[in-house]
Amino acid sequence: MGTAITERVLDIAKKHGLRRISLEVIEPNRAAVRLYEKVGFKIEGRLIESFFGIDGKYYDSLIMGKMLNEEA
């Protein structure tokens, strides 16, 4: 279901003329990172200890991006 929703959002972005899309995801969320990679996002950067979790720990965030004229 997550893949279908993400692909739908990408289709809408393309229809509105966007060239690229980017997002930020917390690195420990491996399921989300895999989903984004599956639909063609690439890791473009890392923000060190940018997220403070409810568990009292800091986590890195990954910046991911995708050019919308490329295939996944």
Backbone bond lengths (Angstrom), bond angles and torsions (degrees), N, CA, C in turn:
res aa  C-N    CA-C-N  psi(-1)  N-CA   C-N-CA  omega(-1)  CA-C   N-CA-C  phi
1 M - - - 1.454 - - 1.535 111.55 -
2 G 1.330 116.52 -39.75 1.464 119.78 179.60 1.514 112.04 -61.64
3 T 1.339 115.87 -39.36 1.465 119.82 178.76 1.521 110.45 -63.50
4 A 1.323 117.37 -45.00 1.467 121.38 -178.98 1.523 111.16 -61.89
5 I 1.308 116.75 -43.18 1.477 120.24 179.43 1.525 110.25 -64.41
6 T 1.331 116.76 -44.97 1.463 120.47 -179.55 1.519 110.91 -63.10
7 E 1.326 117.42 -42.97 1.467 120.38 178.19 1.520 111.45 -63.33
8 R 1.321 117.39 -36.40 1.466 121.05 178.02 1.528 110.67 -64.72
9 V 1.326 116.46 -42.78 1.470 120.75 177.55 1.523 110.06 -61.75
10 L 1.320 117.54 -41.97 1.467 120.97 178.39 1.525 111.01 -63.83
11 D 1.320 117.64 -40.40 1.474 121.08 176.68 1.528 111.15 -60.99
12 I 1.314 116.78 -43.89 1.467 120.89 179.18 1.527 109.96 -62.80
13 A 1.334 116.57 -43.00 1.467 120.17 179.42 1.523 110.99 -60.79
14 K 1.346 116.86 -43.14 1.466 120.83 178.01 1.524 110.92 -61.37
15 K 1.337 116.87 -44.03 1.464 121.35 -178.74 1.525 111.90 -63.57
16 H 1.329 116.58 -25.21 1.456 120.78 178.36 1.532 112.07 -92.63
17 G 1.327 116.48 8.41 1.457 121.17 172.60 1.515 116.20 83.79
18 L 1.318 117.98 13.64 1.460 118.86 178.31 1.527 110.04 -72.65
19 R 1.319 116.29 142.63 1.468 121.95 179.38 1.515 112.28 -91.44
20 R 1.333 115.74 -32.27 1.461 119.64 -178.35 1.513 109.29 -148.77
21 I 1.312 114.79 162.42 1.456 120.42 178.25 1.528 106.85 -140.96
22 S 1.321 115.98 146.06 1.456 119.31 178.82 1.523 109.63 -136.52
23 L 1.331 114.52 162.95 1.458 120.36 -179.53 1.517 108.90 -152.57
24 E 1.311 114.76 167.92 1.463 121.84 175.37 1.521 107.61 -125.34
25 V 1.330 116.37 133.03 1.454 121.60 -179.11 1.519 108.53 -135.41
26 I 1.312 117.04 144.09 1.453 121.31 179.04 1.525 108.20 -73.65
27 E 1.320 116.04 129.05 1.464 120.96 -172.77 1.533 114.51 -53.67
28 P 1.325 120.64 -41.04 1.465 118.31 -179.41 1.536 114.38 -64.67
29 N 1.311 118.19 -12.90 1.464 121.15 179.27 1.532 108.58 -81.78
30 R 1.340 115.30 70.26 1.466 121.36 -174.87 1.530 112.48 -62.10
31 A 1.322 117.84 -33.09 1.466 119.86 179.01 1.529 110.19 -62.08
32 A 1.325 117.25 -42.50 1.467 120.92 179.03 1.526 110.56 -67.29
33 V 1.327 117.00 -43.55 1.470 120.34 179.61 1.527 109.52 -59.53
34 R 1.320 118.12 -44.95 1.478 121.31 178.41 1.533 111.67 -61.76
35 L 1.332 116.69 -41.62 1.464 120.23 179.25 1.527 110.21 -61.53
36 Y 1.323 116.93 -47.11 1.466 120.13 -179.21 1.530 111.13 -64.58
37 E 1.327 117.09 -39.64 1.467 119.47 176.95 1.528 110.33 -64.58
38 K 1.315 117.17 -37.43 1.474 121.70 179.87 1.526 111.90 -59.28
39 V 1.338 117.14 -35.70 1.471 119.99 -178.99 1.531 111.91 -95.39
40 G 1.338 117.18 10.26 1.458 119.79 170.17 1.511 117.55 106.50
41 F 1.316 118.77 2.69 1.457 119.98 176.09 1.526 109.65 -72.95
42 K 1.330 115.54 148.46 1.463 122.00 176.34 1.529 108.62 -123.07
43 I 1.317 116.28 146.59 1.464 120.63 175.97 1.519 107.89 -72.13
44 E 1.331 116.45 124.16 1.458 121.97 -178.02 1.528 112.46 -110.65
45 G 1.311 116.60 -14.77 1.457 118.54 -179.74 1.513 111.63 -176.90
46 R 1.307 114.25 174.55 1.461 121.94 -177.95 1.528 108.51 -137.86
47 L 1.311 115.84 135.11 1.458 122.21 173.47 1.528 106.75 -106.58
48 I 1.317 115.99 113.64 1.458 121.74 -173.71 1.529 110.45 -72.39
49 E 1.324 115.98 127.94 1.460 123.89 176.85 1.531 112.83 44.96
50 S 1.313 115.57 46.72 1.463 120.56 -175.98 1.519 114.04 -90.25
51 F 1.330 116.16 -9.02 1.458 119.84 -177.28 1.521 109.18 -125.40
52 F 1.325 115.71 128.02 1.462 121.65 177.48 1.516 108.22 -101.26
53 G 1.326 116.96 113.05 1.453 121.85 -175.53 1.517 112.93 -80.85
54 I 1.313 115.01 164.21 1.463 119.98 179.13 1.528 111.12 -67.18
55 D 1.337 116.27 -13.55 1.460 120.61 177.28 1.528 112.28 -84.97
56 G 1.353 116.29 2.70 1.456 120.72 178.09 1.516 114.80 82.81
57 K 1.334 117.59 10.15 1.461 121.60 179.29 1.529 110.01 -109.69
58 Y 1.326 115.36 155.35 1.459 121.53 174.58 1.524 109.82 -95.00
59 Y 1.328 115.85 143.96 1.454 121.88 -179.64 1.526 110.00 -131.31
60 D 1.329 114.74 148.87 1.459 120.57 174.39 1.529 109.34 -76.27
61 S 1.319 115.34 148.97 1.460 122.04 172.17 1.522 108.36 -110.35
62 L 1.301 116.00 145.06 1.459 121.49 175.84 1.519 108.64 -104.76
63 I 1.310 116.09 134.43 1.460 122.08 172.72 1.530 105.68 -94.44
64 M 1.320 116.02 124.16 1.456 120.93 -179.45 1.520 109.32 -123.17
65 G 1.324 116.20 144.27 1.443 120.09 -179.62 1.516 112.44 -140.23
66 K 1.312 114.95 161.05 1.468 121.52 179.65 1.520 108.99 -147.57
67 M 1.328 115.38 129.65 1.456 120.08 170.40 1.523 106.55 -79.24
68 L 1.305 117.27 131.31 1.458 120.64 -172.73 1.516 114.14 -79.53
69 N 1.327 117.93 -10.88 1.457 119.37 177.83 1.525 111.46 -92.56
70 E 1.360 117.41 4.63 1.462 121.60 178.14 1.522 109.30 -101.76
71 E 1.299 116.18 153.94 1.459 120.95 175.31 1.530 109.16 -85.28
72 A 1.325 116.48 154.01 1.467 121.36 179.66 1.507 111.38 -68.48
